Amino acid sequence: MPWNRQDFPDAMKNLDSRVRAKAIEIANRLVEEHVEEGRAIAIAISQARHWAGENGGSEPFDADDQHVLPHEKGWAVKREGASQASQTFDLKEEALDRARELANNQGARVVVHRQDGTIEDVFRPKKRSPG
């Protein structure tokens, strides 16, 4: 069931309206990707708060930031705001390596999620020196 600004999960009722709108957007996308509703809601709230800079004072995500997310096929690499993962991997470390490579090429950050979807780490990969 898609949520909207008038009909959304109770867990989102105390969020700022801007954060709630982002959480609804994220939750709907996750449910479309066959993530269980309860898990999608928790992930969406965590990501929306982080997006809004409410989680540890970090800045919102940029369009080129690469997320490493749990996926039904293992782990996925997904660009911020993308509707689908760019690639999936069996192992989290494989997804993390690919996300580092993409982020490094684009001067972006890597956002690493735990199995429950909450954010584990956000970092900017170090540029590799040639040769």
Backbone as XML, in Angstrom:
<?xml version="1.0"?>
<chain id="A" units="angstrom">
  <residue number="1" name="MET">
    <atom name="N" x="0.843" y="-1.185" z="0.000"/>
    <atom name="CA" x="0.000" y="0.000" z="0.000"/>
    <atom name="C" x="0.883" y="1.241" z="0.000"/>
  </residue>
  <residue number="2" name="PRO">
    <atom name="N" x="0.790" y="2.065" z="-1.008"/>
    <atom name="CA" x="1.608" y="3.273" z="-1.012"/>
    <atom name="C" x="1.114" y="4.290" z="0.012"/>
  </residue>
  <residue number="3" name="TRP">
    <atom name="N" x="2.063" y="4.906" z="0.703"/>
    <atom name="CA" x="1.734" y="5.934" z="1.676"/>
    <atom name="C" x="1.830" y="7.300" z="1.016"/>
  </residue>
  <residue number="4" name="ASN">
    <atom name="N" x="1.186" y="8.289" z="1.643"/>
    <atom name="CA" x="1.257" y="9.660" z="1.136"/>
    <atom name="C" x="1.260" y="10.615" z="2.328"/>
  </residue>
  <residue number="5" name="ARG">
    <atom name="N" x="1.200" y="11.910" z="2.079"/>
    <atom name="CA" x="1.308" y="12.908" z="3.163"/>
    <atom name="C" x="0.111" y="12.918" z="4.105"/>
  </residue>
  <residue number="6" name="GLN">
    <atom name="N" x="-0.999" y="12.362" z="3.668"/>
    <atom name="CA" x="-2.176" y="12.292" z="4.534"/>
    <atom name="C" x="-2.332" y="10.922" z="5.201"/>
  </residue>
  <residue number="7" name="ASP">
    <atom name="N" x="-1.797" y="9.888" z="4.574"/>
    <atom name="CA" x="-1.932" y="8.524" z="5.066"/>
    <atom name="C" x="-0.540" y="7.896" z="5.137"/>
  </residue>
  <residue number="8" name="PHE">
    <atom name="N" x="0.005" y="7.832" z="6.355"/>
    <atom name="CA" x="1.363" y="7.332" z="6.541"/>
    <atom name="C" x="1.421" y="6.548" z="7.845"/>
  </residue>
  <residue number="9" name="PRO">
    <atom name="N" x="2.454" y="5.750" z="8.055"/>
    <atom name="CA" x="2.582" y="4.940" z="9.273"/>
    <atom name="C" x="2.656" y="5.808" z="10.533"/>
  </residue>
  <residue number="10" name="ASP">
    <atom name="N" x="2.081" y="5.314" z="11.619"/>
    <atom name="CA" x="2.108" y="6.030" z="12.898"/>
    <atom name="C" x="3.532" y="6.362" z="13.345"/>
  </residue>
  <residue number="11" name="ALA">
    <atom name="N" x="4.473" y="5.512" z="13.008"/>
    <atom name="CA" x="5.865" y="5.737" z="13.411"/>
    <atom name="C" x="6.432" y="7.029" z="12.832"/>
  </residue>
  <residue number="12" name="MET">
    <atom name="N" x="5.776" y="7.571" z="11.815"/>
    <atom name="CA" x="6.267" y="8.795" z="11.173"/>
    <atom name="C" x="5.551" y="10.052" z="11.654"/>
  </residue>
  <residue number="13" name="LYS">
    <atom name="N" x="4.587" y="9.906" z="12.552"/>
    <atom name="CA" x="3.751" y="11.053" z="12.915"/>
    <atom name="C" x="4.505" y="12.173" z="13.621"/>
  </residue>
  <residue number="14" name="ASN">
    <atom name="N" x="5.587" y="11.876" z="14.334"/>
    <atom name="CA" x="6.318" y="12.914" z="15.064"/>
    <atom name="C" x="7.491" y="13.493" z="14.279"/>
  </residue>
  <residue number="15" name="LEU">
    <atom name="N" x="7.632" y="13.098" z="13.023"/>
    <atom name="CA" x="8.705" y="13.647" z="12.189"/>
    <atom name="C" x="8.307" y="15.017" z="11.658"/>
  </residue>
  <residue number="16" name="ASP">
    <atom name="N" x="9.289" y="15.871" z="11.471"/>
    <atom name="CA" x="9.087" y="17.139" z="10.782"/>
    <atom name="C" x="8.474" y="16.825" z="9.412"/>
  </residue>
  <residue number="17" name="SER">
    <atom name="N" x="7.616" y="17.678" z="8.904"/>
    <atom name="CA" x="6.899" y="17.385" z="7.652"/>
    <atom name="C" x="7.841" y="17.120" z="6.478"/>
  </residue>
  <residue number="18" name="ARG">
    <atom name="N" x="8.955" y="17.838" z="6.416"/>
    <atom name="CA" x="9.917" y="17.624" z="5.330"/>
    <atom name="C" x="10.585" y="16.251" z="5.456"/>
  </residue>
  <residue number="19" name="VAL">
    <atom name="N" x="10.941" y="15.875" z="6.682"/>
    <atom name="CA" x="11.568" y="14.578" z="6.934"/>
    <atom name="C" x="10.542" y="13.467" z="6.689"/>
  </residue>
  <residue number="20" name="ARG">
    <atom name="N" x="9.299" y="13.697" z="7.120"/>
    <atom name="CA" x="8.237" y="12.706" z="6.900"/>
    <atom name="C" x="8.019" y="12.460" z="5.410"/>
  </residue>
  <residue number="21" name="ALA">
    <atom name="N" x="8.002" y="13.525" z="4.623"/>
    <atom name="CA" x="7.807" y="13.373" z="3.176"/>
    <atom name="C" x="8.921" y="12.518" z="2.570"/>
  </residue>
  <residue number="22" name="LYS">
    <atom name="N" x="10.163" y="12.750" z="3.004"/>
    <atom name="CA" x="11.285" y="11.959" z="2.506"/>
    <atom name="C" x="11.153" y="10.508" z="2.975"/>
  </residue>
  <residue number="23" name="ALA">
    <atom name="N" x="10.762" y="10.308" z="4.229"/>
    <atom name="CA" x="10.596" y="8.950" z="4.766"/>
    <atom name="C" x="9.502" y="8.198" z="3.997"/>
  </residue>
  <residue number="24" name="ILE">
    <atom name="N" x="8.423" y="8.877" z="3.672"/>
    <atom name="CA" x="7.341" y="8.255" z="2.894"/>
    <atom name="C" x="7.867" y="7.845" z="1.518"/>
  </residue>
  <residue number="25" name="GLU">
    <atom name="N" x="8.606" y="8.733" z="0.892"/>
    <atom name="CA" x="9.187" y="8.440" z="-0.427"/>
    <atom name="C" x="10.088" y="7.205" z="-0.359"/>
  </residue>
  <residue number="26" name="ILE">
    <atom name="N" x="10.954" y="7.166" z="0.633"/>
    <atom name="CA" x="11.894" y="6.050" z="0.782"/>
    <atom name="C" x="11.144" y="4.760" z="1.097"/>
  </residue>
  <residue number="27" name="ALA">
    <atom name="N" x="10.194" y="4.819" z="2.018"/>
    <atom name="CA" x="9.439" y="3.627" z="2.404"/>
    <atom name="C" x="8.671" y="3.049" z="1.219"/>
  </residue>
  <residue number="28" name="ASN">
    <atom name="N" x="8.034" y="3.898" z="0.448"/>
    <atom name="CA" x="7.302" y="3.416" z="-0.730"/>
    <atom name="C" x="8.241" y="2.721" z="-1.710"/>
  </residue>
  <residue number="29" name="ARG">
    <atom name="N" x="9.421" y="3.294" z="-1.908"/>
    <atom name="CA" x="10.403" y="2.702" z="-2.823"/>
    <atom name="C" x="10.862" y="1.337" z="-2.312"/>
  </residue>
  <residue number="30" name="LEU">
    <atom name="N" x="11.101" y="1.240" z="-1.003"/>
    <atom name="CA" x="11.548" y="-0.026" z="-0.426"/>
    <atom name="C" x="10.478" y="-1.102" z="-0.543"/>
  </residue>
  <residue number="31" name="VAL">
    <atom name="N" x="9.235" y="-0.738" z="-0.293"/>
    <atom name="CA" x="8.135" y="-1.712" z="-0.403"/>
    <atom name="C" x="8.007" y="-2.187" z="-1.853"/>
  </residue>
  <residue number="32" name="GLU">
    <atom name="N" x="8.183" y="-1.280" z="-2.797"/>
    <atom name="CA" x="8.165" y="-1.670" z="-4.219"/>
    <atom name="C" x="9.268" y="-2.677" z="-4.522"/>
  </residue>
  <residue number="33" name="GLU">
    <atom name="N" x="10.376" y="-2.588" z="-3.790"/>
    <atom name="CA" x="11.501" y="-3.507" z="-3.978"/>
    <atom name="C" x="11.342" y="-4.759" z="-3.118"/>
  </residue>
  <residue number="34" name="HIS">
    <atom name="N" x="10.145" y="-4.950" z="-2.575"/>
    <atom name="CA" x="9.771" y="-6.156" z="-1.817"/>
    <atom name="C" x="10.417" y="-6.256" z="-0.440"/>
  </residue>
  <residue number="35" name="VAL">
    <atom name="N" x="10.710" y="-5.109" z="0.166"/>
    <atom name="CA" x="11.156" y="-5.091" z="1.556"/>
    <atom name="C" x="9.895" y="-5.117" z="2.415"/>
  </residue>
  <residue number="36" name="GLU">
    <atom name="N" x="9.888" y="-5.934" z="3.470"/>
    <atom name="CA" x="8.742" y="-6.061" z="4.368"/>
    <atom name="C" x="8.394" y="-4.676" z="4.946"/>
  </residue>
  <residue number="37" name="GLU">
    <atom name="N" x="7.105" y="-4.381" z="5.077"/>
    <atom name="CA" x="6.648" y="-3.042" z="5.464"/>
    <atom name="C" x="7.270" y="-2.520" z="6.749"/>
  </residue>
  <residue number="38" name="GLY">
    <atom name="N" x="7.284" y="-3.313" z="7.798"/>
    <atom name="CA" x="7.845" y="-2.856" z="9.071"/>
    <atom name="C" x="9.311" y="-2.484" z="8.952"/>
  </residue>
  <residue number="39" name="ARG">
    <atom name="N" x="10.042" y="-3.300" z="8.238"/>
    <atom name="CA" x="11.466" y="-3.028" z="8.023"/>
    <atom name="C" x="11.636" y="-1.795" z="7.139"/>
  </residue>
  <residue number="40" name="ALA">
    <atom name="N" x="10.794" y="-1.672" z="6.114"/>
    <atom name="CA" x="10.865" y="-0.515" z="5.206"/>
    <atom name="C" x="10.621" y="0.779" z="5.975"/>
  </residue>
  <residue number="41" name="ILE">
    <atom name="N" x="9.688" y="0.767" z="6.903"/>
    <atom name="CA" x="9.382" y="1.967" z="7.686"/>
    <atom name="C" x="10.588" y="2.374" z="8.540"/>
  </residue>
  <residue number="42" name="ALA">
    <atom name="N" x="11.179" y="1.390" z="9.224"/>
    <atom name="CA" x="12.340" y="1.685" z="10.075"/>
    <atom name="C" x="13.514" y="2.216" z="9.259"/>
  </residue>
  <residue number="43" name="ILE">
    <atom name="N" x="13.786" y="1.588" z="8.134"/>
    <atom name="CA" x="14.873" y="2.026" z="7.264"/>
    <atom name="C" x="14.596" y="3.433" z="6.749"/>
  </residue>
  <residue number="44" name="ALA">
    <atom name="N" x="13.368" y="3.662" z="6.314"/>
    <atom name="CA" x="12.995" y="4.960" z="5.731"/>
    <atom name="C" x="13.146" y="6.089" z="6.748"/>
  </residue>
  <residue number="45" name="ILE">
    <atom name="N" x="12.724" y="5.857" z="7.962"/>
    <atom name="CA" x="12.843" y="6.893" z="8.991"/>
    <atom name="C" x="14.314" y="7.206" z="9.258"/>
  </residue>
  <residue number="46" name="SER">
    <atom name="N" x="15.129" y="6.172" z="9.390"/>
    <atom name="CA" x="16.555" y="6.368" z="9.631"/>
    <atom name="C" x="17.210" y="7.142" z="8.489"/>
  </residue>
  <residue number="47" name="GLN">
    <atom name="N" x="16.920" y="6.736" z="7.257"/>
    <atom name="CA" x="17.527" y="7.400" z="6.107"/>
    <atom name="C" x="17.021" y="8.830" z="5.953"/>
  </residue>
  <residue number="48" name="ALA">
    <atom name="N" x="15.752" y="9.048" z="6.193"/>
    <atom name="CA" x="15.196" y="10.401" z="6.059"/>
    <atom name="C" x="15.796" y="11.341" z="7.101"/>
  </residue>
  <residue number="49" name="ARG">
    <atom name="N" x="15.965" y="10.859" z="8.317"/>
    <atom name="CA" x="16.590" y="11.691" z="9.344"/>
    <atom name="C" x="18.016" y="12.026" z="8.963"/>
  </residue>
  <residue number="50" name="HIS">
    <atom name="N" x="18.729" y="11.045" z="8.458"/>
    <atom name="CA" x="20.103" y="11.295" z="8.042"/>
    <atom name="C" x="20.129" y="12.278" z="6.870"/>
  </residue>
  <residue number="51" name="TRP">
    <atom name="N" x="19.250" y="12.065" z="5.914"/>
    <atom name="CA" x="19.132" y="12.963" z="4.754"/>
    <atom name="C" x="18.922" y="14.403" z="5.202"/>
  </residue>
  <residue number="52" name="ALA">
    <atom name="N" x="18.118" y="14.589" z="6.236"/>
    <atom name="CA" x="17.796" y="15.925" z="6.716"/>
    <atom name="C" x="18.859" y="16.480" z="7.665"/>
  </residue>
  <residue number="53" name="GLY">
    <atom name="N" x="19.884" y="15.691" z="7.936"/>
    <atom name="CA" x="20.947" y="16.165" z="8.812"/>
    <atom name="C" x="20.592" y="16.085" z="10.279"/>
  </residue>
  <residue number="54" name="GLU">
    <atom name="N" x="19.580" y="15.283" z="10.617"/>
    <atom name="CA" x="19.173" y="15.162" z="12.009"/>
    <atom name="C" x="19.936" y="14.073" z="12.741"/>
  </residue>
  <residue number="55" name="ASN">
    <atom name="N" x="20.715" y="13.301" z="12.051"/>
    <atom name="CA" x="21.400" y="12.166" z="12.649"/>
    <atom name="C" x="22.880" y="12.487" z="12.780"/>
  </residue>
  <residue number="56" name="GLY">
    <atom name="N" x="23.287" y="12.995" z="13.914"/>
    <atom name="CA" x="24.690" y="13.307" z="14.134"/>
    <atom name="C" x="25.148" y="14.576" z="13.439"/>
  </residue>
  <residue number="57" name="GLY">
    <atom name="N" x="24.215" y="15.376" z="12.947"/>
    <atom name="CA" x="24.579" y="16.649" z="12.353"/>
    <atom name="C" x="25.243" y="16.552" z="10.987"/>
  </residue>
  <residue number="58" name="SER">
    <atom name="N" x="25.176" y="15.383" z="10.348"/>
    <atom name="CA" x="25.808" y="15.286" z="9.030"/>
    <atom name="C" x="24.918" y="15.908" z="7.964"/>
  </residue>
  <residue number="59" name="GLU">
    <atom name="N" x="25.539" y="16.282" z="6.870"/>
    <atom name="CA" x="24.790" y="16.961" z="5.817"/>
    <atom name="C" x="23.951" y="15.976" z="5.011"/>
  </residue>
  <residue number="60" name="PRO">
    <atom name="N" x="22.948" y="16.480" z="4.289"/>
    <atom name="CA" x="22.119" y="15.603" z="3.453"/>
    <atom name="C" x="22.970" y="14.899" z="2.399"/>
  </residue>
  <residue number="61" name="PHE">
    <atom name="N" x="22.439" y="13.807" z="1.892"/>
    <atom name="CA" x="23.149" y="13.061" z="0.859"/>
    <atom name="C" x="23.151" y="13.826" z="-0.450"/>
  </residue>
  <residue number="62" name="ASP">
    <atom name="N" x="24.213" y="13.647" z="-1.223"/>
    <atom name="CA" x="24.334" y="14.220" z="-2.559"/>
    <atom name="C" x="23.875" y="13.192" z="-3.581"/>
  </residue>
  <residue number="63" name="ALA">
    <atom name="N" x="23.539" y="13.659" z="-4.771"/>
    <atom name="CA" x="23.022" y="12.791" z="-5.822"/>
    <atom name="C" x="24.006" y="11.705" z="-6.237"/>
  </residue>
  <residue number="64" name="ASP">
    <atom name="N" x="25.314" y="11.942" z="-6.097"/>
    <atom name="CA" x="26.302" y="10.943" z="-6.511"/>
    <atom name="C" x="26.699" y="9.977" z="-5.397"/>
  </residue>
  <residue number="65" name="ASP">
    <atom name="N" x="26.222" y="10.185" z="-4.173"/>
    <atom name="CA" x="26.584" y="9.293" z="-3.074"/>
    <atom name="C" x="26.103" y="7.874" z="-3.372"/>
  </residue>
  <residue number="66" name="GLN">
    <atom name="N" x="26.932" y="6.903" z="-3.005"/>
    <atom name="CA" x="26.658" y="5.489" z="-3.271"/>
    <atom name="C" x="26.309" y="4.782" z="-1.966"/>
  </residue>
  <residue number="67" name="HIS">
    <atom name="N" x="25.157" y="4.121" z="-1.951"/>
    <atom name="CA" x="24.699" y="3.392" z="-0.771"/>
    <atom name="C" x="24.973" y="1.903" z="-0.932"/>
  </residue>
  <residue number="68" name="VAL">
    <atom name="N" x="25.431" y="1.277" z="0.138"/>
    <atom name="CA" x="25.561" y="-0.174" z="0.207"/>
    <atom name="C" x="24.431" y="-0.630" z="1.111"/>
  </residue>
  <residue number="69" name="LEU">
    <atom name="N" x="23.468" y="-1.353" z="0.507"/>
    <atom name="CA" x="22.222" y="-1.696" z="1.186"/>
    <atom name="C" x="21.957" y="-3.196" z="1.185"/>
  </residue>
  <residue number="70" name="PRO">
    <atom name="N" x="21.278" y="-3.699" z="2.231"/>
    <atom name="CA" x="20.848" y="-5.097" z="2.167"/>
    <atom name="C" x="19.837" y="-5.254" z="1.031"/>
  </residue>
  <residue number="71" name="HIS">
    <atom name="N" x="19.872" y="-6.401" z="0.376"/>
    <atom name="CA" x="19.022" y="-6.660" z="-0.785"/>
    <atom name="C" x="18.582" y="-8.115" z="-0.725"/>
  </residue>
  <residue number="72" name="GLU">
    <atom name="N" x="17.467" y="-8.418" z="-1.344"/>
    <atom name="CA" x="16.982" y="-9.805" z="-1.322"/>
    <atom name="C" x="17.987" y="-10.778" z="-1.938"/>
  </residue>
  <residue number="73" name="LYS">
    <atom name="N" x="18.880" y="-10.291" z="-2.780"/>
    <atom name="CA" x="19.905" y="-11.136" z="-3.400"/>
    <atom name="C" x="21.260" y="-10.997" z="-2.708"/>
  </residue>
  <residue number="74" name="GLY">
    <atom name="N" x="21.308" y="-10.371" z="-1.554"/>
    <atom name="CA" x="22.554" y="-10.183" z="-0.815"/>
    <atom name="C" x="22.742" y="-8.732" z="-0.439"/>
  </residue>
  <residue number="75" name="TRP">
    <atom name="N" x="23.586" y="-8.018" z="-1.204"/>
    <atom name="CA" x="23.883" y="-6.615" z="-0.947"/>
    <atom name="C" x="23.837" y="-5.850" z="-2.258"/>
  </residue>
  <residue number="76" name="ALA">
    <atom name="N" x="23.380" y="-4.620" z="-2.198"/>
    <atom name="CA" x="23.229" y="-3.806" z="-3.400"/>
    <atom name="C" x="24.023" y="-2.518" z="-3.281"/>
  </residue>
  <residue number="77" name="VAL">
    <atom name="N" x="24.427" y="-2.007" z="-4.430"/>
    <atom name="CA" x="25.005" y="-0.668" z="-4.540"/>
    <atom name="C" x="23.964" y="0.161" z="-5.272"/>
  </residue>
  <residue number="78" name="LYS">
    <atom name="N" x="23.596" y="1.278" z="-4.657"/>
    <atom name="CA" x="22.532" y="2.102" z="-5.213"/>
    <atom name="C" x="22.905" y="3.571" z="-5.053"/>
  </residue>
  <residue number="79" name="ARG">
    <atom name="N" x="22.813" y="4.301" z="-6.127"/>
    <atom name="CA" x="23.099" y="5.739" z="-6.108"/>
    <atom name="C" x="21.968" y="6.464" z="-5.376"/>
  </residue>
  <residue number="80" name="GLU">
    <atom name="N" x="22.299" y="7.486" z="-4.633"/>
    <atom name="CA" x="21.295" y="8.283" z="-3.907"/>
    <atom name="C" x="20.178" y="8.719" z="-4.853"/>
  </residue>
  <residue number="81" name="GLY">
    <atom name="N" x="18.946" y="8.447" z="-4.468"/>
    <atom name="CA" x="17.783" y="8.862" z="-5.233"/>
    <atom name="C" x="17.412" y="7.935" z="-6.374"/>
  </residue>
  <residue number="82" name="ALA">
    <atom name="N" x="18.240" y="6.932" z="-6.674"/>
    <atom name="CA" x="17.929" y="6.005" z="-7.760"/>
    <atom name="C" x="16.774" y="5.101" z="-7.361"/>
  </residue>
  <residue number="83" name="SER">
    <atom name="N" x="15.986" y="4.701" z="-8.332"/>
    <atom name="CA" x="14.847" y="3.830" z="-8.033"/>
    <atom name="C" x="15.263" y="2.365" z="-7.944"/>
  </residue>
  <residue number="84" name="GLN">
    <atom name="N" x="16.409" y="2.015" z="-8.528"/>
    <atom name="CA" x="16.876" y="0.633" z="-8.486"/>
    <atom name="C" x="18.368" y="0.589" z="-8.183"/>
  </residue>
  <residue number="85" name="ALA">
    <atom name="N" x="18.785" y="-0.557" z="-7.681"/>
    <atom name="CA" x="20.211" y="-0.769" z="-7.431"/>
    <atom name="C" x="20.954" y="-0.850" z="-8.756"/>
  </residue>
  <residue number="86" name="SER">
    <atom name="N" x="22.182" y="-0.358" z="-8.784"/>
    <atom name="CA" x="22.985" y="-0.465" z="-10.000"/>
    <atom name="C" x="23.571" y="-1.864" z="-10.124"/>
  </residue>
  <residue number="87" name="GLN">
    <atom name="N" x="23.899" y="-2.487" z="-8.991"/>
    <atom name="CA" x="24.443" y="-3.838" z="-8.985"/>
    <atom name="C" x="24.109" y="-4.517" z="-7.672"/>
  </residue>
  <residue number="88" name="THR">
    <atom name="N" x="24.081" y="-5.852" z="-7.695"/>
    <atom name="CA" x="23.913" y="-6.624" z="-6.464"/>
    <atom name="C" x="25.081" y="-7.596" z="-6.336"/>
  </residue>
  <residue number="89" name="PHE">
    <atom name="N" x="25.393" y="-7.948" z="-5.099"/>
    <atom name="CA" x="26.520" y="-8.824" z="-4.797"/>
    <atom name="C" x="26.114" y="-9.798" z="-3.701"/>
  </residue>
  <residue number="90" name="ASP">
    <atom name="N" x="26.775" y="-10.934" z="-3.661"/>
    <atom name="CA" x="26.525" y="-11.910" z="-2.605"/>
    <atom name="C" x="27.039" y="-11.411" z="-1.256"/>
  </residue>
  <residue number="91" name="LEU">
    <atom name="N" x="28.190" y="-10.761" z="-1.281"/>
    <atom name="CA" x="28.844" y="-10.337" z="-0.043"/>
    <atom name="C" x="28.847" y="-8.818" z="0.104"/>
  </residue>
  <residue number="92" name="LYS">
    <atom name="N" x="28.699" y="-8.363" z="1.338"/>
    <atom name="CA" x="28.716" y="-6.936" z="1.629"/>
    <atom name="C" x="30.050" y="-6.320" z="1.217"/>
  </residue>
  <residue number="93" name="GLU">
    <atom name="N" x="31.150" y="-7.018" z="1.465"/>
    <atom name="CA" x="32.474" y="-6.490" z="1.138"/>
    <atom name="C" x="32.621" y="-6.244" z="-0.364"/>
  </residue>
  <residue number="94" name="GLU">
    <atom name="N" x="32.024" y="-7.115" z="-1.190"/>
    <atom name="CA" x="32.069" y="-6.924" z="-2.643"/>
    <atom name="C" x="31.305" y="-5.660" z="-3.039"/>
  </residue>
  <residue number="95" name="ALA">
    <atom name="N" x="30.131" y="-5.471" z="-2.435"/>
    <atom name="CA" x="29.333" y="-4.272" z="-2.709"/>
    <atom name="C" x="30.076" y="-3.024" z="-2.241"/>
  </residue>
  <residue number="96" name="LEU">
    <atom name="N" x="30.711" y="-3.120" z="-1.091"/>
    <atom name="CA" x="31.459" y="-1.990" z="-0.544"/>
    <atom name="C" x="32.630" y="-1.611" z="-1.458"/>
  </residue>
  <residue number="97" name="ASP">
    <atom name="N" x="33.325" y="-2.599" z="-1.996"/>
    <atom name="CA" x="34.433" y="-2.318" z="-2.925"/>
    <atom name="C" x="33.926" y="-1.574" z="-4.152"/>
  </residue>
  <residue number="98" name="ARG">
    <atom name="N" x="32.791" y="-2.011" z="-4.708"/>
    <atom name="CA" x="32.243" y="-1.355" z="-5.897"/>
    <atom name="C" x="31.766" y="0.056" z="-5.571"/>
  </residue>
  <residue number="99" name="ALA">
    <atom name="N" x="31.118" y="0.233" z="-4.423"/>
    <atom name="CA" x="30.636" y="1.555" z="-4.014"/>
    <atom name="C" x="31.814" y="2.512" z="-3.826"/>
  </residue>
  <residue number="100" name="ARG">
    <atom name="N" x="32.901" y="2.025" z="-3.240"/>
    <atom name="CA" x="34.109" y="2.857" z="-3.081"/>
    <atom name="C" x="34.624" y="3.318" z="-4.447"/>
  </residue>
  <residue number="101" name="GLU">
    <atom name="N" x="34.679" y="2.383" z="-5.389"/>
    <atom name="CA" x="35.177" y="2.699" z="-6.721"/>
    <atom name="C" x="34.302" y="3.765" z="-7.386"/>
  </residue>
  <residue number="102" name="LEU">
    <atom name="N" x="32.990" y="3.583" z="-7.352"/>
    <atom name="CA" x="32.072" y="4.550" z="-7.960"/>
    <atom name="C" x="32.167" y="5.911" z="-7.280"/>
  </residue>
  <residue number="103" name="ALA">
    <atom name="N" x="32.162" y="5.903" z="-5.954"/>
    <atom name="CA" x="32.222" y="7.161" z="-5.204"/>
    <atom name="C" x="33.543" y="7.879" z="-5.457"/>
  </residue>
  <residue number="104" name="ASN">
    <atom name="N" x="34.620" y="7.129" z="-5.500"/>
    <atom name="CA" x="35.940" y="7.714" z="-5.753"/>
    <atom name="C" x="35.973" y="8.386" z="-7.119"/>
  </residue>
  <residue number="105" name="ASN">
    <atom name="N" x="35.406" y="7.729" z="-8.127"/>
    <atom name="CA" x="35.389" y="8.287" z="-9.480"/>
    <atom name="C" x="34.553" y="9.558" z="-9.570"/>
  </residue>
  <residue number="106" name="GLN">
    <atom name="N" x="33.560" y="9.699" z="-8.704"/>
    <atom name="CA" x="32.637" y="10.832" z="-8.782"/>
    <atom name="C" x="32.841" y="11.847" z="-7.662"/>
  </residue>
  <residue number="107" name="GLY">
    <atom name="N" x="33.845" y="11.627" z="-6.827"/>
    <atom name="CA" x="34.081" y="12.542" z="-5.718"/>
    <atom name="C" x="32.932" y="12.538" z="-4.719"/>
  </residue>
  <residue number="108" name="ALA">
    <atom name="N" x="32.306" y="11.391" z="-4.569"/>
    <atom name="CA" x="31.128" y="11.264" z="-3.704"/>
    <atom name="C" x="31.469" y="10.465" z="-2.445"/>
  </residue>
  <residue number="109" name="ARG">
    <atom name="N" x="30.457" y="10.263" z="-1.614"/>
    <atom name="CA" x="30.610" y="9.494" z="-0.386"/>
    <atom name="C" x="30.017" y="8.097" z="-0.546"/>
  </residue>
  <residue number="110" name="VAL">
    <atom name="N" x="30.424" y="7.206" z="0.362"/>
    <atom name="CA" x="29.832" y="5.877" z="0.477"/>
    <atom name="C" x="29.014" y="5.871" z="1.762"/>
  </residue>
  <residue number="111" name="VAL">
    <atom name="N" x="27.774" y="5.416" z="1.653"/>
    <atom name="CA" x="26.883" y="5.303" z="2.803"/>
    <atom name="C" x="26.655" y="3.808" z="3.028"/>
  </residue>
  <residue number="112" name="VAL">
    <atom name="N" x="27.174" y="3.296" z="4.129"/>
    <atom name="CA" x="27.096" y="1.864" z="4.413"/>
    <atom name="C" x="25.949" y="1.614" z="5.390"/>
  </residue>
  <residue number="113" name="HIS">
    <atom name="N" x="25.085" y="0.684" z="5.026"/>
    <atom name="CA" x="23.942" y="0.335" z="5.865"/>
    <atom name="C" x="24.157" y="-1.019" z="6.528"/>
  </residue>
  <residue number="114" name="ARG">
    <atom name="N" x="23.550" y="-1.204" z="7.678"/>
    <atom name="CA" x="23.552" y="-2.496" z="8.360"/>
    <atom name="C" x="22.489" y="-3.388" z="7.723"/>
  </residue>
  <residue number="115" name="GLN">
    <atom name="N" x="22.448" y="-4.629" z="8.144"/>
    <atom name="CA" x="21.454" y="-5.582" z="7.634"/>
    <atom name="C" x="20.030" y="-5.088" z="7.887"/>
  </residue>
  <residue number="116" name="ASP">
    <atom name="N" x="19.810" y="-4.353" z="8.986"/>
    <atom name="CA" x="18.464" y="-3.845" z="9.285"/>
    <atom name="C" x="18.153" y="-2.546" z="8.543"/>
  </residue>
  <residue number="117" name="GLY">
    <atom name="N" x="19.109" y="-2.071" z="7.739"/>
    <atom name="CA" x="18.890" y="-0.877" z="6.927"/>
    <atom name="C" x="19.338" y="0.426" z="7.552"/>
  </residue>
  <residue number="118" name="THR">
    <atom name="N" x="19.633" y="0.428" z="8.844"/>
    <atom name="CA" x="20.097" y="1.661" z="9.466"/>
    <atom name="C" x="21.516" y="1.973" z="8.984"/>
  </residue>
  <residue number="119" name="ILE">
    <atom name="N" x="21.907" y="3.215" z="9.109"/>
    <atom name="CA" x="23.209" y="3.643" z="8.600"/>
    <atom name="C" x="24.307" y="3.272" z="9.584"/>
  </residue>
  <residue number="120" name="GLU">
    <atom name="N" x="25.307" y="2.599" z="9.059"/>
    <atom name="CA" x="26.453" y="2.162" z="9.846"/>
    <atom name="C" x="27.601" y="3.162" z="9.751"/>
  </residue>
  <residue number="121" name="ASP">
    <atom name="N" x="27.824" y="3.696" z="8.539"/>
    <atom name="CA" x="28.966" y="4.584" z="8.335"/>
    <atom name="C" x="28.742" y="5.418" z="7.075"/>
  </residue>
  <residue number="122" name="VAL">
    <atom name="N" x="29.325" y="6.601" z="7.063"/>
    <atom name="CA" x="29.349" y="7.463" z="5.878"/>
    <atom name="C" x="30.774" y="7.972" z="5.753"/>
  </residue>
  <residue number="123" name="PHE">
    <atom name="N" x="31.389" y="7.766" z="4.591"/>
    <atom name="CA" x="32.755" y="8.223" z="4.408"/>
    <atom name="C" x="33.021" y="8.556" z="2.951"/>
  </residue>
  <residue number="124" name="ARG">
    <atom name="N" x="34.065" y="9.322" z="2.749"/>
    <atom name="CA" x="34.527" y="9.674" z="1.406"/>
    <atom name="C" x="35.791" y="8.835" z="1.172"/>
  </residue>
  <residue number="125" name="PRO">
    <atom name="N" x="35.778" y="7.982" z="0.136"/>
    <atom name="CA" x="36.959" y="7.130" z="-0.098"/>
    <atom name="C" x="38.202" y="7.959" z="-0.400"/>
  </residue>
  <residue number="126" name="LYS">
    <atom name="N" x="39.323" y="7.437" z="0.006"/>
    <atom name="CA" x="40.598" y="8.109" z="-0.273"/>
    <atom name="C" x="40.963" y="7.872" z="-1.731"/>
  </residue>
  <residue number="127" name="LYS">
    <atom name="N" x="41.424" y="8.917" z="-2.364"/>
    <atom name="CA" x="41.867" y="8.822" z="-3.768"/>
    <atom name="C" x="43.085" y="7.911" z="-3.821"/>
  </residue>
  <residue number="128" name="ARG">
    <atom name="N" x="43.065" y="7.003" z="-4.781"/>
    <atom name="CA" x="44.209" y="6.121" z="-4.969"/>
    <atom name="C" x="45.217" y="6.803" z="-5.879"/>
  </residue>
  <residue number="129" name="SER">
    <atom name="N" x="46.461" y="6.686" z="-5.509"/>
    <atom name="CA" x="47.505" y="7.283" z="-6.356"/>
    <atom name="C" x="47.798" y="6.359" z="-7.527"/>
  </residue>
  <residue number="130" name="PRO">
    <atom name="N" x="48.022" y="6.917" z="-8.706"/>
    <atom name="CA" x="48.279" y="6.084" z="-9.886"/>
    <atom name="C" x="49.584" y="5.309" z="-9.754"/>
  </residue>
  <residue number="131" name="GLY">
    <atom name="N" x="49.549" y="4.091" z="-10.348"/>
    <atom name="CA" x="50.749" y="3.283" z="-10.441"/>
    <atom name="C" x="51.022" y="2.563" z="-9.225"/>
  </residue>
</chain>
